Amino acid sequence: MAAACHRHGLHRSMGATGICWDNAGAESLWSTFKYEHYYRHVYATKAELVAAVDKWMHWYNTRRRHSAIGMISPIAYEHSLSAAATAA
């Protein structure tokens, strides 16, 4: 696994074994994807699934409102932070 990650330029989590907080964000994201999209569709090919994930991720980041950040999209939230930093 380490060699495959290295070949693709990926950095592995460096947390201790059994520490769940390292991947909590990723686990939450994929749980949401599976609940909101994956279990509701059938994919004939891997390419179709990859395209569906890409489309859903774009929607998730640009359109889906998130309660943890004031019911706005992650992109809108990042833009608000940039605007606040520029104004300061």
N, CA, C and O atoms as a GROMACS GRO file, in nm:
protein
  352
    1MET      N    1   0.082  -0.119   0.000
    1MET     CA    2   0.000   0.000   0.000
    1MET      C    3   0.087   0.126   0.000
    1MET      O    4   0.059   0.221  -0.073
    2ALA      N    5   0.191   0.127   0.079
    2ALA     CA    6   0.278   0.244   0.086
    2ALA      C    7   0.342   0.272  -0.049
    2ALA      O    8   0.352   0.388  -0.090
    3ALA      N    9   0.386   0.167  -0.118
    3ALA     CA   10   0.450   0.184  -0.249
    3ALA      C   11   0.351   0.240  -0.351
    3ALA      O   12   0.387   0.327  -0.430
    4ALA      N   13   0.228   0.191  -0.350
    4ALA     CA   14   0.126   0.239  -0.443
    4ALA      C   15   0.096   0.387  -0.417
    4ALA      O   16   0.083   0.466  -0.511
    5CYS      N   17   0.085   0.424  -0.292
    5CYS     CA   18   0.061   0.565  -0.258
    5CYS      C   19   0.177   0.651  -0.305
    5CYS      O   20   0.156   0.759  -0.361
    6HIS      N   21   0.298   0.605  -0.284
    6HIS     CA   22   0.417   0.680  -0.325
    6HIS      C   23   0.419   0.699  -0.477
    6HIS      O   24   0.449   0.807  -0.525
    7ARG      N   25   0.388   0.592  -0.551
    7ARG     CA   26   0.385   0.598  -0.698
    7ARG      C   27   0.288   0.702  -0.748
    7ARG      O   28   0.313   0.766  -0.851
    8HIS      N   29   0.179   0.720  -0.680
    8HIS     CA   30   0.076   0.814  -0.724
    8HIS      C   31   0.085   0.950  -0.655
    8HIS      O   32  -0.003   1.035  -0.672
    9GLY      N   33   0.191   0.972  -0.578
    9GLY     CA   34   0.212   1.100  -0.513
    9GLY      C   35   0.116   1.129  -0.400
    9GLY      O   36   0.087   1.245  -0.371
   10LEU      N   37   0.066   1.025  -0.334
   10LEU     CA   38  -0.029   1.041  -0.224
   10LEU      C   39   0.042   1.032  -0.090
   10LEU      O   40   0.137   0.954  -0.075
   11HIS      N   41  -0.002   1.110   0.007
   11HIS     CA   42   0.053   1.106   0.142
   11HIS      C   43  -0.045   1.030   0.231
   11HIS      O   44  -0.163   1.064   0.237
   12ARG      N   45   0.005   0.930   0.298
   12ARG     CA   46  -0.080   0.850   0.386
   12ARG      C   47  -0.098   0.920   0.520
   12ARG      O   48  -0.015   1.001   0.560
   13SER      N   49  -0.206   0.886   0.588
   13SER     CA   50  -0.231   0.939   0.721
   13SER      C   51  -0.119   0.896   0.814
   13SER      O   52  -0.071   0.783   0.808
   14MET      N   53  -0.077   0.986   0.900
   14MET     CA   54   0.034   0.956   0.989
   14MET      C   55  -0.012   0.936   1.133
   14MET      O   56   0.071   0.930   1.224
   15GLY      N   57  -0.142   0.926   1.156
   15GLY     CA   58  -0.195   0.908   1.291
   15GLY      C   59  -0.165   0.769   1.345
   15GLY      O   60  -0.129   0.678   1.271
   16ALA      N   61  -0.180   0.756   1.475
   16ALA     CA   62  -0.156   0.628   1.541
   16ALA      C   63  -0.268   0.530   1.507
   16ALA      O   64  -0.380   0.572   1.475
   17THR      N   65  -0.239   0.403   1.514
   17THR     CA   66  -0.338   0.300   1.487
   17THR      C   67  -0.455   0.313   1.584
   17THR      O   68  -0.435   0.330   1.705
   18GLY      N   69  -0.575   0.304   1.531
   18GLY     CA   70  -0.694   0.311   1.616
   18GLY      C   71  -0.744   0.451   1.644
   18GLY      O   72  -0.842   0.467   1.716
   19ILE      N   73  -0.679   0.553   1.589
   19ILE     CA   74  -0.723   0.691   1.611
   19ILE      C   75  -0.822   0.726   1.499
   19ILE      O   76  -0.784   0.740   1.383
   20CYS      N   77  -0.948   0.740   1.535
   20CYS     CA   78  -1.053   0.758   1.434
   20CYS      C   79  -1.059   0.900   1.379
   20CYS      O   80  -1.115   0.920   1.271
   21TRP      N   81  -1.004   0.998   1.448
   21TRP     CA   82  -1.019   1.137   1.406
   21TRP      C   83  -0.943   1.169   1.278
   21TRP      O   84  -0.978   1.265   1.210
   22ASP      N   85  -0.841   1.092   1.245
   22ASP     CA   86  -0.764   1.120   1.125
   22ASP      C   87  -0.851   1.121   1.000
   22ASP      O   88  -0.835   1.208   0.914
   23ASN      N   89  -0.942   1.028   0.991
   23ASN     CA   90  -1.021   1.012   0.870
   23ASN      C   91  -1.168   1.046   0.890
   23ASN      O   92  -1.251   1.010   0.806
   24ALA      N   93  -1.203   1.112   0.997
   24ALA     CA   94  -1.344   1.140   1.027
   24ALA      C   95  -1.410   1.222   0.917
   24ALA      O   96  -1.523   1.195   0.879
   25GLY      N   97  -1.340   1.321   0.865
   25GLY     CA   98  -1.396   1.403   0.757
   25GLY      C   99  -1.423   1.323   0.632
   25GLY      O  100  -1.530   1.334   0.572
   26ALA      N  101  -1.326   1.241   0.593
   26ALA     CA  102  -1.342   1.157   0.474
   26ALA      C  103  -1.452   1.054   0.494
   26ALA      O  104  -1.531   1.030   0.404
   27GLU      N  105  -1.457   0.994   0.612
   27GLU     CA  106  -1.562   0.895   0.640
   27GLU      C  107  -1.699   0.959   0.634
   27GLU      O  108  -1.793   0.898   0.583
   28SER      N  109  -1.712   1.079   0.685
   28SER     CA  110  -1.840   1.150   0.681
   28SER      C  111  -1.880   1.181   0.537
   28SER      O  112  -1.996   1.162   0.500
   29LEU      N  113  -1.786   1.227   0.457
   29LEU     CA  114  -1.812   1.258   0.317
   29LEU      C  115  -1.863   1.135   0.242
   29LEU      O  116  -1.966   1.141   0.175
   30TRP      N  117  -1.791   1.023   0.254
   30TRP     CA  118  -1.829   0.902   0.180
   30TRP      C  119  -1.958   0.843   0.234
   30TRP      O  120  -2.034   0.784   0.157
   31SER      N  121  -1.983   0.856   0.361
   31SER     CA  122  -2.110   0.810   0.417
   31SER      C  123  -2.225   0.889   0.356
   31SER      O  124  -2.328   0.832   0.321
   32THR      N  125  -2.208   1.020   0.345
   32THR     CA  126  -2.310   1.105   0.285
   32THR      C  127  -2.330   1.068   0.139
   32THR      O  128  -2.444   1.058   0.092
   33PHE      N  129  -2.220   1.048   0.066
   33PHE     CA  130  -2.231   1.010  -0.075
   33PHE      C  131  -2.309   0.880  -0.091
   33PHE      O  132  -2.399   0.870  -0.175
   34LYS      N  133  -2.274   0.780  -0.011
   34LYS     CA  134  -2.342   0.651  -0.022
   34LYS      C  135  -2.491   0.664   0.008
   34LYS      O  136  -2.574   0.607  -0.062
   35TYR      N  137  -2.525   0.738   0.112
   35TYR     CA  138  -2.664   0.754   0.152
   35TYR      C  139  -2.744   0.835   0.050
   35TYR      O  140  -2.855   0.797   0.013
   36GLU      N  141  -2.686   0.947   0.004
   36GLU     CA  142  -2.759   1.038  -0.085
   36GLU      C  143  -2.758   0.996  -0.231
   36GLU      O  144  -2.847   1.035  -0.306
   37HIS      N  145  -2.659   0.918  -0.274
   37HIS     CA  146  -2.647   0.891  -0.417
   37HIS      C  147  -2.622   0.744  -0.451
   37HIS      O  148  -2.699   0.684  -0.527
   38TYR      N  149  -2.518   0.685  -0.398
   38TYR     CA  150  -2.473   0.553  -0.441
   38TYR      C  151  -2.580   0.445  -0.427
   38TYR      O  152  -2.603   0.369  -0.521
   39TYR      N  153  -2.645   0.437  -0.312
   39TYR     CA  154  -2.745   0.333  -0.289
   39TYR      C  155  -2.872   0.352  -0.371
   39TYR      O  156  -2.957   0.263  -0.376
   40ARG      N  157  -2.886   0.466  -0.435
   40ARG     CA  158  -3.006   0.497  -0.512
   40ARG      C  159  -2.988   0.477  -0.662
   40ARG      O  160  -3.082   0.499  -0.739
   41HIS      N  161  -2.869   0.435  -0.705
   41HIS     CA  162  -2.839   0.420  -0.846
   41HIS      C  163  -2.770   0.287  -0.873
   41HIS      O  164  -2.713   0.225  -0.783
   42VAL      N  165  -2.777   0.245  -0.998
   42VAL     CA  166  -2.706   0.125  -1.043
   42VAL      C  167  -2.609   0.170  -1.152
   42VAL      O  168  -2.646   0.246  -1.242
   43TYR      N  169  -2.487   0.123  -1.144
   43TYR     CA  170  -2.383   0.162  -1.238
   43TYR      C  171  -2.343   0.041  -1.322
   43TYR      O  172  -2.309  -0.064  -1.268
   44ALA      N  173  -2.347   0.057  -1.454
   44ALA     CA  174  -2.314  -0.053  -1.545
   44ALA      C  175  -2.164  -0.073  -1.558
   44ALA      O  176  -2.118  -0.185  -1.579
   45THR      N  177  -2.088   0.035  -1.546
   45THR     CA  178  -1.943   0.026  -1.563
   45THR      C  179  -1.872   0.109  -1.456
   45THR      O  180  -1.933   0.194  -1.391
   46LYS      N  181  -1.744   0.083  -1.440
   46LYS     CA  182  -1.663   0.162  -1.347
   46LYS      C  183  -1.657   0.308  -1.394
   46LYS      O  184  -1.662   0.400  -1.312
   47ALA      N  185  -1.647   0.328  -1.524
   47ALA     CA  186  -1.641   0.465  -1.578
   47ALA      C  187  -1.767   0.542  -1.544
   47ALA      O  188  -1.761   0.662  -1.514
   48GLU      N  189  -1.881   0.475  -1.548
   48GLU     CA  190  -2.008   0.539  -1.513
   48GLU      C  191  -2.009   0.579  -1.365
   48GLU      O  192  -2.057   0.687  -1.330
   49LEU      N  193  -1.957   0.493  -1.281
   49LEU     CA  194  -1.948   0.524  -1.138
   49LEU      C  195  -1.854   0.641  -1.114
   49LEU      O  196  -1.886   0.731  -1.036
   50VAL      N  197  -1.739   0.641  -1.179
   50VAL     CA  198  -1.642   0.750  -1.163
   50VAL      C  199  -1.704   0.883  -1.205
   50VAL      O  200  -1.687   0.984  -1.137
   51ALA      N  201  -1.777   0.883  -1.317
   51ALA     CA  202  -1.843   1.005  -1.364
   51ALA      C  203  -1.949   1.050  -1.265
   51ALA      O  204  -1.966   1.170  -1.241
   52ALA      N  205  -2.022   0.955  -1.206
   52ALA     CA  206  -2.124   0.989  -1.107
   52ALA      C  207  -2.062   1.050  -0.982
   52ALA      O  208  -2.116   1.146  -0.927
   53VAL      N  209  -1.951   0.994  -0.937
   53VAL     CA  210  -1.881   1.049  -0.820
   53VAL      C  211  -1.835   1.190  -0.850
   53VAL      O  212  -1.852   1.280  -0.767
   54ASP      N  213  -1.776   1.211  -0.967
   54ASP     CA  214  -1.728   1.344  -1.005
   54ASP      C  215  -1.842   1.445  -1.007
   54ASP      O  216  -1.829   1.555  -0.955
   55LYS      N  217  -1.953   1.407  -1.067
   55LYS     CA  218  -2.068   1.497  -1.075
   55LYS      C  219  -2.125   1.526  -0.936
   55LYS      O  220  -2.160   1.641  -0.906
   56TRP      N  221  -2.133   1.424  -0.852
   56TRP     CA  222  -2.187   1.444  -0.718
   56TRP      C  223  -2.094   1.532  -0.635
   56TRP      O  224  -2.140   1.620  -0.561
   57MET      N  225  -1.963   1.510  -0.646
   57MET     CA  226  -1.866   1.592  -0.570
   57MET      C  227  -1.875   1.739  -0.611
   57MET      O  228  -1.866   1.828  -0.527
   58HIS      N  229  -1.893   1.763  -0.740
   58HIS     CA  230  -1.908   1.901  -0.786
   58HIS      C  231  -2.033   1.964  -0.724
   58HIS      O  232  -2.029   2.076  -0.674
   59TRP      N  233  -2.144   1.890  -0.726
   59TRP     CA  234  -2.268   1.938  -0.665
   59TRP      C  235  -2.251   1.959  -0.515
   59TRP      O  236  -2.295   2.060  -0.460
   60TYR      N  237  -2.186   1.864  -0.448
   60TYR     CA  238  -2.166   1.868  -0.303
   60TYR      C  239  -2.088   1.994  -0.263
   60TYR      O  240  -2.121   2.058  -0.163
   61ASN      N  241  -1.987   2.029  -0.340
   61ASN     CA  242  -1.902   2.143  -0.306
   61ASN      C  243  -1.957   2.278  -0.351
   61ASN      O  244  -1.924   2.381  -0.293
   62THR      N  245  -2.041   2.277  -0.454
   62THR     CA  246  -2.087   2.406  -0.508
   62THR      C  247  -2.232   2.439  -0.478
   62THR      O  248  -2.269   2.556  -0.474
   63ARG      N  249  -2.316   2.338  -0.456
   63ARG     CA  250  -2.458   2.363  -0.441
   63ARG      C  251  -2.518   2.315  -0.309
   63ARG      O  252  -2.607   2.381  -0.254
   64ARG      N  253  -2.472   2.203  -0.257
   64ARG     CA  254  -2.533   2.145  -0.137
   64ARG      C  255  -2.505   2.234  -0.017
   64ARG      O  256  -2.391   2.274   0.007
   65ARG      N  257  -2.611   2.265   0.057
   65ARG     CA  258  -2.595   2.348   0.176
   65ARG      C  259  -2.556   2.261   0.296
   65ARG      O  260  -2.610   2.152   0.314
   66HIS      N  261  -2.464   2.310   0.375
   66HIS     CA  262  -2.411   2.236   0.489
   66HIS      C  263  -2.449   2.307   0.618
   66HIS      O  264  -2.419   2.425   0.636
   67SER      N  265  -2.514   2.235   0.707
   67SER     CA  266  -2.560   2.297   0.832
   67SER      C  267  -2.443   2.342   0.920
   67SER      O  268  -2.457   2.440   0.994
   68ALA      N  269  -2.330   2.274   0.914
   68ALA     CA  270  -2.217   2.308   1.001
   68ALA      C  271  -2.152   2.441   0.964
   68ALA      O  272  -2.077   2.497   1.044
   69ILE      N  273  -2.180   2.492   0.844
   69ILE     CA  274  -2.118   2.618   0.801
   69ILE      C  275  -2.224   2.722   0.763
   69ILE      O  276  -2.204   2.802   0.672
   70GLY      N  277  -2.335   2.718   0.833
   70GLY     CA  278  -2.437   2.822   0.815
   70GLY      C  279  -2.528   2.803   0.696
   70GLY      O  280  -2.578   2.900   0.640
   71MET      N  281  -2.550   2.679   0.655
   71MET     CA  282  -2.640   2.647   0.545
   71MET      C  283  -2.598   2.710   0.412
   71MET      O  284  -2.682   2.755   0.334
   72ILE      N  285  -2.467   2.713   0.388
   72ILE     CA  286  -2.415   2.755   0.258
   72ILE      C  287  -2.326   2.644   0.205
   72ILE      O  288  -2.290   2.552   0.279
   73SER      N  289  -2.289   2.652   0.079
   73SER     CA  290  -2.203   2.550   0.020
   73SER      C  291  -2.058   2.570   0.066
   73SER      O  292  -2.022   2.680   0.108
   74PRO      N  293  -1.977   2.465   0.058
   74PRO     CA  294  -1.836   2.480   0.095
   74PRO      C  295  -1.764   2.587   0.011
   74PRO      O  296  -1.681   2.661   0.064
   75ILE      N  297  -1.797   2.596  -0.116
   75ILE     CA  298  -1.732   2.698  -0.201
   75ILE      C  299  -1.771   2.838  -0.154
   75ILE      O  300  -1.686   2.926  -0.146
   76ALA      N  301  -1.899   2.859  -0.124
   76ALA     CA  302  -1.944   2.990  -0.075
   76ALA      C  303  -1.877   3.021   0.058
   76ALA      O  304  -1.841   3.136   0.084
   77TYR      N  305  -1.861   2.919   0.143
   77TYR     CA  306  -1.795   2.939   0.272
   77TYR      C  307  -1.649   2.981   0.252
   77TYR      O  308  -1.603   3.075   0.317
   78GLU      N  309  -1.578   2.914   0.164
   78GLU     CA  310  -1.439   2.950   0.136
   78GLU      C  311  -1.430   3.092   0.081
   78GLU      O  312  -1.341   3.168   0.119
   79HIS      N  313  -1.522   3.127  -0.008
   79HIS     CA  314  -1.521   3.263  -0.062
   79HIS      C  315  -1.547   3.366   0.047
   79HIS      O  316  -1.488   3.474   0.046
   80SER      N  317  -1.634   3.333   0.142
   80SER     CA  318  -1.660   3.427   0.252
   80SER      C  319  -1.536   3.446   0.338
   80SER      O  320  -1.510   3.556   0.387
   81LEU      N  321  -1.459   3.338   0.357
   81LEU     CA  322  -1.335   3.350   0.434
   81LEU      C  323  -1.232   3.436   0.360
   81LEU      O  324  -1.164   3.518   0.421
   82SER      N  325  -1.223   3.416   0.230
   82SER     CA  326  -1.130   3.496   0.150
   82SER      C  327  -1.170   3.642   0.152
   82SER      O  328  -1.084   3.730   0.163
   83ALA      N  329  -1.300   3.670   0.142
   83ALA     CA  330  -1.347   3.808   0.145
   83ALA      C  331  -1.319   3.872   0.280
   83ALA      O  332  -1.280   3.989   0.287
   84ALA      N  333  -1.338   3.795   0.387
   84ALA     CA  334  -1.313   3.849   0.521
   84ALA      C  335  -1.164   3.876   0.541
   84ALA      O  336  -1.127   3.976   0.602
   85ALA      N  337  -1.080   3.788   0.490
   85ALA     CA  338  -0.935   3.808   0.503
   85ALA      C  339  -0.889   3.928   0.421
   85ALA      O  340  -0.801   4.002   0.464
   86THR      N  341  -0.947   3.949   0.305
   86THR     CA  342  -0.911   4.063   0.221
   86THR      C  343  -0.956   4.193   0.285
   86THR      O  344  -0.886   4.294   0.277
   87ALA      N  345  -1.072   4.191   0.348
   87ALA     CA  346  -1.126   4.311   0.413
   87ALA      C  347  -1.048   4.349   0.537
   87ALA      O  348  -1.047   4.466   0.576
   88ALA      N  349  -0.982   4.251   0.600
   88ALA     CA  350  -0.912   4.278   0.727
   88ALA      C  351  -0.782   4.349   0.708
   88ALA      O  352  -0.713   4.377   0.805
   0.00000   0.00000   0.00000
